Amino acid sequence: MLYAKSAMMHMGRYVTGLGEAASRHGAKIWEKAPMTGRRREGNGWVIETPKGEIRAERIIAATNGYSNSVDAAPLRYFKKRIISVGSFIVATRPLTPEEIAATLPGNRTYVTSMNIGNYFRLSPDNRLIFGGRARFSATSDQSSDEKSGKVLRASLARMFPHLANADIDYCWGGMVGMTKDRYPRAGEADGMLYGMGYSGHGAQMSTLMGQVLADMAMGRTDTNPLQGLSWPQVPLHSGKPWFLPLVGLYFGLKDRLS
Ligand SMILES: Cc1cc2nc3c(=O)[nH]c(=O)nc-3n(C[C@H](O)[C@H](O)[C@H](O)COP(=O)(O)OP(=O)(O)OC[C@H]3O[C@@H](n4cnc5c(N)ncnc54)[C@H](O)[C@@H]3O)c2cc1C
């Protein structure tokens, strides 16, 4: 199926641009200062971080697939509901014009319709960027990304046999936040506003929900399309998704049988 109006985004530039725009409008950004605890003070909160304390009237939790990345008791509600899954990408060496013509004519973005699918496109310098969930890993770090990169390389070779021996120059990954029904959630819990659970499709949804969460912080809830949606916890889940390999096997089997 072809969506003629589809487009590509450079997520690194986008997130940097969002950060710069927020700073221009007066937001303060503290990097490497995760909330590890919090306590009430007057009508607001004192947020504890390893770098010091921050006072705030409202707290918005937008921690998505990173909700269990630090030991933060206040995020317990989300840890029982968000399933953090690694998502990974490899980039080949720049392709030749002949290889491009045989691989991605028309320079479009592609996504497969499998449960454990892949998405791919060309970079501006003609590398094939090829991504996917790879092996349903619960972590993204150098070693996990490398293992997932090998799985992606094998998928790439199956799909494009003529690129089976093309060098892989880059490999990276990160965490996405899934919900059980793969539908995002936004509302208020444990004294915090929250928006998360974009299930791998947060580039655009989290931007929209950021505006909604700002409305909610100002006391307006009628712009929240997810208002009132229940969010039961995932049974037997408290942050580390031990069941991911089983989920991977299940969806892999469904793909093979379909
Ligand atoms: C490889 C890869 C490919 C992807 N491809 C696509 C795609 O093609 N299309 C798409 O729509 N989406 C894609 N996604 C998903 C998309 O990146 C996410 O859905 C999106 O980033 C969610 O944005 P967010 O702001 O809600 O959360 P995130 O960007 O995950 O940010 C959460 C933040 O919370 C912070 N945090 C965690 N704990 C604490 C704490 N205790 N205190 C303070 N801060 C904390 C983290 O440091 C992090 O900065 C992809 C993701 C990956 C990893």
The ligand as a Tripos MOL2 file, in Angstrom:
@<TRIPOS>MOLECULE
LIG
   53    58     1     0     0
SMALL
NO_CHARGES

@<TRIPOS>ATOM
      1 C1         15.1710    3.0430   17.3820 C.3       1 LIG1
      2 C2         13.8480    3.7280   17.5450 C.ar      1 LIG1
      3 C3         13.0730    4.0030   16.4340 C.ar      1 LIG1
      4 C4         11.8460    4.6470   16.5640 C.ar      1 LIG1
      5 N1         11.1240    4.9430   15.4370 N.ar      1 LIG1
      6 C5          9.9550    5.6070   15.5440 C.ar      1 LIG1
      7 C6          9.2020    5.9620   14.3790 C.ar      1 LIG1
      8 O1          9.5890    5.6570   13.2590 O.2       1 LIG1
      9 N2          8.0440    6.6550   14.5500 N.ar      1 LIG1
     10 C7          7.5820    6.9980   15.7850 C.ar      1 LIG1
     11 O2          6.5230    7.6230   15.8780 O.2       1 LIG1
     12 N3          8.2700    6.6740   16.9020 N.ar      1 LIG1
     13 C8          9.4360    5.9790   16.8190 C.ar      1 LIG1
     14 N4         10.1190    5.6270   17.9410 N.ar      1 LIG1
     15 C9          9.4880    5.8780   19.2480 C.3       1 LIG1
     16 C10         9.6700    7.3060   19.7200 C.3       1 LIG1
     17 O3         11.0400    7.5890   19.7870 O.3       1 LIG1
     18 C11         9.0560    7.4410   21.1190 C.3       1 LIG1
     19 O4          7.7040    7.0260   21.0640 O.3       1 LIG1
     20 C12         9.1330    8.8820   21.5920 C.3       1 LIG1
     21 O5         10.4720    9.2260   21.7940 O.3       1 LIG1
     22 C13         8.3710    9.0630   22.8820 C.3       1 LIG1
     23 O6          8.6450   10.3660   23.3510 O.3       1 LIG1
     24 P1          8.4990   10.6940   24.8850 P.3       1 LIG1
     25 O7          8.9270   12.1190   25.0390 O.co2     1 LIG1
     26 O8          7.1370   10.3070   25.3560 O.co2     1 LIG1
     27 O9          9.5050    9.7120   25.6410 O.3       1 LIG1
     28 P2         11.0720    9.5060   25.4500 P.3       1 LIG1
     29 O10        11.5730   10.1900   24.2210 O.co2     1 LIG1
     30 O11        11.3220    8.0390   25.6270 O.co2     1 LIG1
     31 O12        11.6480   10.3020   26.6990 O.3       1 LIG1
     32 C14        11.4660    9.8380   28.0330 C.3       1 LIG1
     33 C15        12.4230   10.6400   28.8830 C.3       1 LIG1
     34 O13        12.1750   10.4020   30.2670 O.3       1 LIG1
     35 C16        13.3990   10.5220   30.9360 C.3       1 LIG1
     36 N5         13.3080    9.9150   32.2810 N.ar      1 LIG1
     37 C17        13.2430    8.6040   32.6160 C.ar      1 LIG1
     38 N6         13.1510    8.4630   33.9740 N.ar      1 LIG1
     39 C18        13.1420    9.7170   34.4830 C.ar      1 LIG1
     40 C19        13.0430   10.2340   35.8090 C.ar      1 LIG1
     41 N7         12.9560    9.4290   36.8850 N.pl3     1 LIG1
     42 N8         13.0820   11.5850   35.9810 N.ar      1 LIG1
     43 C20        13.1610   12.4340   34.8920 C.ar      1 LIG1
     44 N9         13.2400   11.9950   33.5970 N.ar      1 LIG1
     45 C21        13.2420   10.6560   33.4120 C.ar      1 LIG1
     46 C22        14.3720    9.7900   30.0190 C.3       1 LIG1
     47 O14        15.7110   10.1450   30.2980 O.3       1 LIG1
     48 C23        13.8890   10.2810   28.6440 C.3       1 LIG1
     49 O15        14.5900   11.4350   28.2560 O.3       1 LIG1
     50 C24        11.3650    4.9880   17.8570 C.ar      1 LIG1
     51 C25        12.1420    4.7140   18.9760 C.ar      1 LIG1
     52 C26        13.3690    4.0800   18.8280 C.ar      1 LIG1
     53 C27        14.1930    3.7950   20.0570 C.3       1 LIG1
@<TRIPOS>BOND
     1     1     2 1
     2     2     3 ar
     3     2    52 ar
     4     3     4 ar
     5     4     5 ar
     6     4    50 ar
     7     5     6 ar
     8     6     7 ar
     9     6    13 1
    10     7     8 2
    11     7     9 ar
    12     9    10 ar
    13    10    11 2
    14    10    12 ar
    15    12    13 ar
    16    13    14 ar
    17    14    15 1
    18    14    50 ar
    19    15    16 1
    20    16    17 1
    21    16    18 1
    22    18    19 1
    23    18    20 1
    24    20    21 1
    25    20    22 1
    26    22    23 1
    27    23    24 1
    28    24    25 2
    29    24    26 1
    30    24    27 1
    31    27    28 1
    32    28    29 2
    33    28    30 1
    34    28    31 1
    35    31    32 1
    36    32    33 1
    37    33    34 1
    38    33    48 1
    39    34    35 1
    40    35    36 1
    41    35    46 1
    42    36    37 ar
    43    36    45 ar
    44    37    38 ar
    45    38    39 ar
    46    39    40 ar
    47    39    45 ar
    48    40    41 1
    49    40    42 ar
    50    42    43 ar
    51    43    44 ar
    52    44    45 ar
    53    46    47 1
    54    46    48 1
    55    48    49 1
    56    50    51 ar
    57    51    52 ar
    58    52    53 1
@<TRIPOS>SUBSTRUCTURE
     1 LIG1         1 GROUP 0 **** ****
